[in-house]
Amino acid sequence: MDNAEIQRIITDYHKQLYANEMDNLAKIDKFFKKYNLLRLNHGEIQNMNRAMTSNETETLVLISLPKNKSPRPDGFTGEFYPTFK
């Protein structure tokens, strides 16, 4: 199996996953088992599906700030926040 085939299978899997079409899951499960790919455990799945906290949202916003531009009129740039240099 080449990379293009693997990419096609994974793409098809995600299209079906997000479209709630569950008719091809057996084939996809067989693929994951055949290649012994890692899977999330139940706790990891729950963590990924939970709502983000306001602190996590703020952290993501601060990380994405441009370092040399001020997003607000106060003049503070992303470099002002020492945790995210």
C-alpha positions in Angstrom: 0.0 0.0 0.0 1.5 3.3 -1.0 1.2 6.8 0.6 -1.5 7.9 -1.8 -3.7 4.9 -0.8 -3.2 5.5 2.9 -4.0 9.2 2.4 -7.2 8.3 0.5 -8.4 5.9 3.2 -7.7 8.4 6.0 -9.4 11.2 4.0 -12.4 9.0 3.4 -12.6 8.1 7.0 -12.7 11.7 8.2 -15.3 12.6 5.5 -17.5 9.9 6.8 -16.7 10.7 10.5 -17.7 14.3 10.2 -20.7 13.6 7.9 -22.0 11.0 10.4 -22.0 8.3 7.7 -21.3 5.1 9.6 -21.5 2.6 6.7 -17.7 2.1 6.1 -16.4 2.0 9.7 -15.6 -1.8 9.6 -13.2 -1.3 6.7 -11.5 1.6 8.4 -11.2 -0.2 11.7 -9.6 -3.1 9.8 -7.1 -0.7 8.3 -6.1 0.7 11.7 -5.8 -2.8 13.2 -3.7 -4.0 10.2 -1.1 -1.2 10.5 -1.2 -1.1 14.4 -1.9 2.7 14.4 -2.2 4.4 17.8 -5.7 5.2 19.1 -6.9 7.6 21.7 -8.1 6.0 24.9 -11.5 6.8 26.4 -10.1 9.6 28.7 -8.2 11.2 25.8 -11.4 11.2 23.6 -13.4 12.8 26.4 -10.7 15.4 26.9 -10.7 16.2 23.1 -14.5 16.5 23.1 -14.9 18.7 26.1 -15.5 22.4 25.9 -12.5 24.7 26.0 -12.0 26.7 29.2 -11.7 30.5 28.9 -8.1 30.2 30.1 -7.3 27.8 27.2 -9.0 30.2 24.8 -7.0 33.2 26.1 -3.8 31.2 25.8 -4.5 30.3 22.2 -5.3 33.9 21.4 -2.1 35.1 23.1 0.0 32.5 21.3 -1.4 33.6 17.9 -0.7 37.3 18.5 1.8 38.8 16.1 5.0 39.6 18.1 5.5 43.1 16.6 1.9 44.3 16.1 -0.6 45.6 18.6 -4.1 44.2 18.2 -5.6 46.9 20.4 -5.2 50.7 20.8 -3.3 50.2 24.1 -0.2 49.6 22.1 0.8 46.3 23.8 2.2 43.7 21.3 2.4 40.0 21.7 5.9 40.5 23.0 4.4 42.2 26.1 3.1 38.9 27.4 6.3 37.2 28.7 4.8 33.7 28.9 4.4 33.4 25.1 7.7 34.8 23.8 
